[in-house]
Amino acid sequence: MDGGNEHKVSVLFVCLGNICRSPMAEGAFRAAALERGLDCISDSAGTASYHVGSQPDPRAITVASANGIDIAGQSARQIERDDFFRFTHIIALDRANLETLRAKAPRNGNAALAMLMDAVEGRRGEPVADPYYGDLPSFEAAWTTISIGVNAWAERLIRESANIKA
């Protein structure tokens, strides 16, 4: 991540270990933003420190790659206090991680906290199932849900930034 202050929109995707869902969301969102010309940065993190420094799960890499996205160079990290100031949006992949984020958020942090599917009509509050203990089809199903969510967020952030500029 390259800061955040020089961009109007910055998004951090968060799951538990930062090796499955959030790296896929980061990669998918970058592609969705680029496709739409949305000037933003994105990153991912975990609420737990289990996998700090590890690259994404090989199944996540495989599924992302099959969808034209390279996430192999990502490295797992744990969310930090500064993230609540550096990002405009912190998006959790499930309710438990959203609650952890709310508990960790400093009172004066400026990041808006939400869940990935909150931007999808009729799917507010819906989690992205954790594929970690599943097989490749579990990762493919997570990718499908993530893709829907990140595309909806990209559209929403474009509308929000247009309203800010107006």
C-alpha positions in Angstrom: 0.0 0.0 0.0 1.4 3.4 -0.9 -0.1 5.7 1.8 -3.6 6.8 1.2 -3.5 10.5 1.8 -2.9 11.3 -1.9 -6.0 9.4 -3.0 -9.6 10.3 -2.2 -10.6 6.6 -2.0 -8.7 3.9 -0.2 -10.1 0.5 0.7 -8.8 -2.2 3.0 -10.4 -5.7 2.8 -10.2 -7.7 6.0 -10.8 -11.3 6.9 -9.4 -13.5 9.7 -5.9 -14.6 8.5 -5.4 -12.5 5.3 -4.6 -15.5 3.1 -8.0 -16.4 1.5 -10.9 -14.0 1.2 -9.3 -10.6 1.7 -6.4 -11.2 -0.7 -8.9 -12.4 -3.3 -11.0 -9.3 -2.6 -8.0 -7.0 -2.8 -7.0 -8.4 -6.2 -10.6 -8.5 -7.6 -11.2 -4.9 -6.4 -8.0 -3.6 -8.0 -9.2 -5.1 -11.3 -12.7 -3.7 -10.9 -11.4 -0.2 -10.0 -8.9 -0.2 -12.9 -11.6 -1.4 -15.4 -13.8 1.6 -14.2 -11.1 4.2 -14.0 -11.6 4.6 -10.3 -8.6 6.4 -8.7 -8.0 4.5 -5.5 -5.7 2.2 -3.6 -6.5 -1.1 -2.0 -4.9 -3.5 0.4 -5.9 -6.4 2.6 -5.2 -7.5 6.2 -6.3 -10.0 8.8 -7.7 -9.5 12.3 -5.5 -12.3 13.5 -1.8 -12.8 13.2 -1.8 -16.4 12.3 -0.3 -16.0 8.8 1.7 -12.7 9.0 4.3 -12.7 6.2 2.7 -15.6 4.3 1.6 -15.5 0.7 -2.1 -16.2 0.0 -3.4 -19.8 0.2 -2.4 -21.7 -2.9 -6.1 -22.4 -3.7 -6.8 -18.6 -3.5 -3.9 -18.0 -5.9 -5.2 -20.6 -8.3 -8.8 -19.3 -8.3 -7.7 -15.7 -8.7 -5.3 -16.7 -11.5 -8.1 -18.6 -13.3 -10.0 -15.3 -13.2 -7.1 -13.3 -14.6 -5.9 -11.8 -11.3 -2.4 -12.3 -9.8 -2.4 -12.3 -6.0 0.7 -14.4 -5.5 2.9 -11.4 -4.6 0.7 -10.4 -1.7 1.9 -10.9 1.9 -0.4 -11.4 4.9 -0.4 -8.8 7.5 -2.5 -8.0 10.6 -4.6 -4.8 10.8 -2.9 -1.9 12.5 -4.2 1.1 14.4 -2.9 3.4 11.6 -5.2 1.6 9.0 -8.2 3.3 10.6 -6.7 6.6 9.6 -5.0 5.7 6.3 -8.1 4.2 4.6 -11.4 5.7 3.8 -13.2 2.3 3.9 -12.4 -0.9 5.8 -14.5 -3.7 4.5 -14.9 -7.0 6.4 -15.7 -10.3 4.8 -17.9 -11.5 7.6 -19.7 -10.3 10.7 -17.2 -11.7 13.2 -14.3 -9.7 11.6 -16.5 -6.6 11.4 -17.2 -6.8 15.1 -13.4 -7.2 15.7 -12.8 -4.2 13.6 -15.4 -2.2 15.5 -13.7 -3.2 18.8 -10.3 -2.2 17.5 -11.3 1.0 15.8 -10.0 4.2 17.6 -12.7 6.7 18.4 -11.1 9.3 16.1 -10.5 6.9 13.2 -11.9 8.1 9.9 -12.4 4.8 8.0 -16.0 3.8 7.3 -16.5 0.2 8.4 -18.8 -2.1 6.4 -19.2 -5.7 5.1 -18.4 -6.6 1.5 -21.9 -7.5 0.6 -23.4 -4.3 2.1 -23.0 -2.7 -1.3 -25.1 -5.4 -3.0 -28.8 -4.8 -3.2 -30.7 -7.3 -1.1 -27.5 -8.9 0.4 -26.6 -6.4 3.1 -24.9 -8.2 6.1 -24.3 -11.4 4.1 -20.9 -13.0 4.9 -18.5 -14.4 2.4 -18.1 -18.0 3.5 -14.6 -18.8 4.6 -13.2 -21.4 2.2 -10.1 -22.3 4.2 -11.2 -25.7 5.4 -12.9 -26.5 2.1 -11.7 -27.6 -1.3 -11.1 -25.7 -4.6 -14.9 -25.4 -5.3 -15.2 -23.6 -1.9 -12.6 -21.1 -3.1 -14.4 -20.7 -6.4 -17.7 -20.1 -4.6 -16.0 -17.5 -2.4 -14.5 -15.8 -5.5 -18.0 -15.6 -7.1 -19.4 -13.9 -4.0 -16.3 -11.6 -3.7 -16.6 -10.6 -7.4 -20.2 -9.5 -6.9 -19.3 -7.6 -3.8 -16.2 -5.8 -5.1 -17.9 -4.8 -8.3 -20.8 -3.3 -6.3 -18.3 -1.5 -4.1 -16.4 -0.1 -7.1 -19.7 1.3 -8.5 -20.7 2.7 -5.1 -17.4 4.4 -4.6 -17.5 5.9 -8.1 -21.0 7.4 -7.2 -19.7 8.6 -3.8 -16.6 10.3 -5.3 -18.8 11.9 -8.0 -20.9 13.4 -5.2 -17.9 14.7 -3.4 -16.6 16.4 -6.5 -20.0 18.0 -7.3 
